[in-house]
Amino acid sequence: MNTWTKETDKIFLEMWGKSPLDEIATAVSNWHRDNTNGDGLAPITTARGVMYHALKFGLVSPEEVSAFDKRHKSEYAKRKRIPKEIIQTVLQRDNNQCLLCGSKNNLTATHIISVSHGGNSEIDNLQTLCVSCRKSALGSSVDFRRPYVKQWCNHCGREHYKNTEQQL
């Protein structure tokens, strides 16, 4: 599915210059989430995607995009690393067990919303999964601390996880 449609272009143009890039990205992502067929496969727009879209519209120069990318990569590196103290706190909060299968072996603190999609390495965006479950949930932004279901996807031929209660 294409991230940019006539409707999302309209959202983008209305917000450009008045709102931060991440707010524009969130508005576009929310539009896709609200206007999909409910399979949970809506595209997610990032601030970087908004910046490149602005370049396409001629609203920014290639040099501005390069400068943004350089800053963004530096910020990304800072957000991705999870300090050991935070990992230990997350594991303790989740009773030192995988939230998906209940295993107490090979545990790791995992981002709920990935850093590449605007998430951070703060405790509220981390959950405990074992290495095996982390691989099976890779790419999802499901908070396993909340009720969730496993659904089969005919599009890609694999199961996806989805929260059953509205996320904040």
ABEGO torsion letter per residue (X at the ends): XBABBAAAAAAAAAABGABBAAAAAAAAAAAAAAABAGAGABBBBBAAAAAAAAAAAGABBAAAAAAAAAAAAAAAAAAABBBAAAAAAAAAAAGGBBAAAGBABGBBBBBABBAAAGBBABAAABBBBBAAAAAAABGBABBAABBBBBBBBAAAGBBBBBBABBBX
